[in-house]
Amino acid sequence: MMLRKSLAAAIALSVLASPTLASVEQIVGGPCTVPDDAGLTDRDVYRIEHLVSSRTGGLAEAMRAESSADRAAVSMLFQNGLYPVAAMPEGQYQCRTIKLGGISELVVYQWFACEVTRARDTLTLSKTTGSQRFEGTLVPAGSGLLYRGALTYGYETTPVAYGDDAKRDQVGCVTKDAEDGTHFVLELPYPVFESRHDVIELVRKD
């Protein structure tokens, strides 16, 4: 099912004053679910189940940012609607992080390199350049795709795994642009550091 309605509602809310956490706390659901064998902590199950709340609050703050170019980048990301996906194609991607709300209302970073690889039955998504990187697994979750991974800094020689450090743990859902099969979005709800809602925009290279 396309997420156009929930995204449209989120963007509409963003032009209003930022809702309090209590006002959006009960918005439950999103583009993926949590499988019973996912091995997530209770906190991270909550983050996935309340992804829409995180997105709504983050967009509300982001649309008040001064940079019209950055606001346009966020609007264009959601304007076509997003579809849940069951898998991502292996290969090289360009990717950028967009931070919605939190310390800054909106931050749109430059493009870096990401890749999707498969080893046996495990699909892995990695950000391979930049000062803040990540790596995690992608697993089917309901009609969507669940990401479970962790933040790694560029100076570290070994990627941090989910569960090694709770402050670094990341969970999220992957969707794709409704009109472009090479354009994907990973949403990371309620990140520990800096922002209210993180979005990783991924565009597959030819």
C-alpha positions as CSV (number, residue, x, y, z in Angstrom):
1,M,0.0,0.0,0.0
2,M,1.4,3.4,-0.9
3,L,2.2,5.7,1.9
4,R,1.0,8.9,0.1
5,K,-1.7,9.6,2.6
6,S,0.4,9.4,5.7
7,L,3.2,11.4,4.0
8,A,0.9,14.1,2.7
9,A,-0.6,14.4,6.2
10,A,2.9,14.7,7.7
11,I,3.9,17.4,5.3
12,A,0.6,19.3,5.9
13,L,1.3,19.2,9.6
14,S,4.8,20.5,9.0
15,V,3.5,23.9,8.1
16,L,1.9,24.3,11.5
17,A,3.6,24.8,14.8
18,S,5.6,21.7,15.7
19,P,3.3,19.3,17.6
20,T,4.3,18.2,21.0
21,L,5.5,14.7,21.5
22,A,2.4,13.8,23.4
23,S,0.2,14.9,20.4
24,V,1.8,12.5,18.0
25,E,2.8,9.7,20.4
26,Q,-0.2,7.6,19.5
27,I,0.5,7.5,15.8
28,V,1.4,3.9,15.4
29,G,2.5,2.1,12.3
30,G,4.7,2.6,9.3
31,P,6.3,1.1,6.2
32,C,7.6,-2.0,7.9
33,T,6.9,-4.2,10.9
34,V,9.2,-6.0,13.4
35,P,9.5,-9.8,12.9
36,D,9.4,-11.9,16.0
37,D,13.0,-13.0,15.4
38,A,14.4,-9.6,14.7
39,G,16.3,-9.4,18.0
40,L,15.5,-5.8,18.6
41,T,15.4,-4.2,22.1
42,D,12.1,-2.9,23.4
43,R,13.3,0.7,22.7
44,D,14.0,-0.1,19.1
45,V,10.7,-2.0,18.6
46,Y,9.0,1.2,19.9
47,R,11.0,3.3,17.4
48,I,9.8,1.2,14.5
49,E,6.2,1.2,15.6
50,H,6.2,5.0,16.0
51,L,8.1,5.9,12.9
52,V,5.2,8.0,11.6
53,S,5.3,10.0,14.8
54,S,9.0,10.6,14.5
55,R,8.6,11.6,10.8
56,T,5.7,14.0,11.5
57,G,7.5,15.8,14.3
58,G,10.7,16.0,12.3
59,L,9.0,17.4,9.2
60,A,7.2,20.0,11.3
61,E,10.5,21.3,12.5
62,A,12.3,21.0,9.2
63,M,9.8,23.0,7.2
64,R,10.6,26.0,9.4
65,A,14.2,26.0,8.3
66,E,15.6,29.1,6.7
67,S,17.1,27.4,3.6
68,S,14.5,27.2,0.9
69,A,16.8,24.8,-1.1
70,D,17.0,22.4,1.8
71,R,13.2,22.6,2.4
72,A,12.7,21.8,-1.3
73,A,15.0,18.8,-1.1
74,V,12.8,17.4,1.7
75,S,9.6,18.1,-0.2
76,M,10.9,16.5,-3.4
77,L,11.9,13.4,-1.4
78,F,8.3,12.8,-0.3
79,Q,6.2,14.4,-3.1
80,N,5.7,11.3,-5.3
81,G,4.7,9.0,-2.4
82,L,6.8,6.1,-1.2
83,Y,6.1,2.3,-1.5
84,P,7.3,-0.4,0.9
85,V,9.9,-2.7,-0.6
86,A,10.8,-6.3,0.1
87,A,14.4,-6.0,-1.1
88,M,17.0,-3.6,-2.4
89,P,19.1,-4.4,-5.5
90,E,22.7,-5.1,-4.8
91,G,25.3,-2.6,-6.0
92,Q,26.7,0.8,-5.5
93,Y,24.6,3.8,-4.4
94,Q,25.1,7.5,-3.8
95,C,23.6,8.5,-0.5
96,R,23.1,11.5,1.7
97,T,21.8,12.0,5.2
98,I,19.0,14.5,5.9
99,K,18.4,15.3,9.6
100,L,14.9,16.6,10.5
101,G,14.4,18.6,13.7
102,G,16.4,18.4,16.9
103,I,19.5,20.5,17.5
104,S,19.0,22.1,14.0
105,E,15.6,22.4,12.3
106,L,17.0,20.8,9.1
107,V,20.4,19.7,7.8
108,V,20.9,18.3,4.3
109,Y,24.4,16.7,4.0
110,Q,26.4,16.2,0.8
111,W,26.4,13.0,-1.2
112,F,28.6,10.1,-0.1
113,A,28.9,6.4,-1.1
114,C,26.8,3.5,0.1
115,E,26.5,-0.1,-1.1
116,V,24.2,-3.0,-0.8
117,T,25.9,-6.4,-0.7
118,R,24.7,-10.0,-0.2
119,A,26.6,-12.8,1.5
120,R,24.6,-16.1,1.4
121,D,21.2,-15.1,2.7
122,T,22.2,-11.8,4.4
123,L,21.6,-8.5,2.6
124,T,23.8,-5.7,4.1
125,L,23.5,-1.9,3.6
126,S,26.7,0.1,4.3
127,K,27.7,3.8,4.1
128,T,31.3,3.5,3.2
129,T,32.6,7.2,3.1
130,G,32.2,10.2,5.3
131,S,33.0,10.9,9.0
132,Q,29.8,9.2,10.1
133,R,29.1,5.8,8.6
134,F,26.8,2.9,9.2
135,E,26.3,-0.8,8.5
136,G,23.4,-3.1,9.0
137,T,21.3,-5.9,7.7
138,L,18.1,-5.6,5.6
139,V,15.4,-8.2,6.3
140,P,11.8,-8.5,5.0
141,A,9.3,-7.2,7.6
142,G,5.6,-7.5,6.7
143,S,5.2,-5.8,3.3
144,G,8.4,-3.7,3.9
145,L,12.1,-3.9,4.6
146,L,13.6,-3.5,8.1
147,Y,17.1,-2.1,8.6
148,R,19.0,-3.1,11.8
149,G,22.5,-1.6,12.2
150,A,24.8,0.8,14.0
151,L,26.7,4.0,13.6
152,T,30.4,3.8,12.9
153,Y,32.9,6.7,12.8
154,G,35.2,7.1,9.8
155,Y,38.4,6.6,11.9
156,E,37.2,3.2,13.2
157,T,38.7,0.3,11.3
158,T,35.9,-2.2,12.2
159,P,32.2,-1.5,11.7
160,V,30.1,-1.4,15.0
161,A,27.4,-4.0,15.1
162,Y,23.9,-3.7,16.4
163,G,24.0,-4.5,20.1
164,D,27.6,-3.5,20.7
165,D,26.7,0.0,22.0
166,A,23.0,1.0,22.6
167,K,23.8,4.6,21.8
168,R,25.0,3.6,18.3
169,D,22.1,1.2,17.5
170,Q,20.0,2.2,14.5
171,V,16.7,0.8,13.2
172,G,14.6,1.9,10.3
173,C,12.4,1.1,7.3
174,V,13.3,1.2,3.6
175,T,10.9,2.5,1.0
176,K,11.2,3.4,-2.7
177,D,10.1,6.4,-4.7
178,A,6.7,5.6,-6.3
179,E,7.9,6.7,-9.7
180,D,11.6,5.6,-9.8
181,G,12.8,2.1,-9.1
182,T,16.4,3.3,-8.5
183,H,15.6,5.8,-5.7
184,F,15.2,4.5,-2.1
185,V,14.7,6.1,1.3
186,L,15.8,4.7,4.7
187,E,14.0,6.4,7.6
188,L,15.6,6.1,11.1
189,P,13.1,7.2,13.7
190,Y,14.0,8.9,17.0
191,P,17.8,8.8,16.5
192,V,19.9,9.0,19.8
193,F,22.0,11.9,18.6
194,E,21.2,15.4,17.3
195,S,18.0,15.1,15.3
196,R,14.4,14.0,15.7
197,H,14.2,11.9,12.5
198,D,16.9,10.9,10.1
199,V,16.4,10.1,6.4
200,I,19.0,8.4,4.2
201,E,18.3,9.1,0.6
202,L,19.8,6.5,-1.7
203,V,20.1,6.6,-5.5
204,R,21.5,3.5,-7.3
205,K,24.4,4.1,-9.7
206,D,24.2,2.7,-13.2
